[in-house]
Amino acid sequence: MDTNAKKTLVIGATEKSGRYANLAAYSLLRHGHEIELLGLKEGQIEGNTIHIGEPALEDIDTVTMYVGPQNQPQLYDYIKSLKPRRVIFNPGAENPEFEKQLQAEGIEPIEACTLVMLSIGTY
């Protein structure tokens, strides 16, 4: 296992190829990161289960958001309870209100694209 691997929760995960959350899951795996998946429908990506609801997860370093700000409020407490080091708001998921809440909890909000970060080595 890569010592720089960051266990990442992909929120908005889907089996639909071509969706950014799906592409990110595959890219994270290719780059040696362990993934957890949270979506609206159960499924699988490369043998990793897409969970629904609020699964009990541990050691989440990074949460990467692929849901729009209008669908994020019900996730606020859950995400904060995971105590990730950072939350990446991918294009279209930016949410200044939630970003302020995260900062208050000591969690770093980042407005960036997970796919770009992986491809240029800044993940």
Secondary structure, 3 states (H helix, E strand, C coil): CCCCCCCEEEECCCCCCCCHHHHHHHHHHHCCCCEEEECCCCEEECCEEEECCCCCCCCCCEEEECCCHHHCHHHHHHHHHHCCCEEEECCCCCCHHHHHHHHHCCCEEEECCHHHHHHHCCC
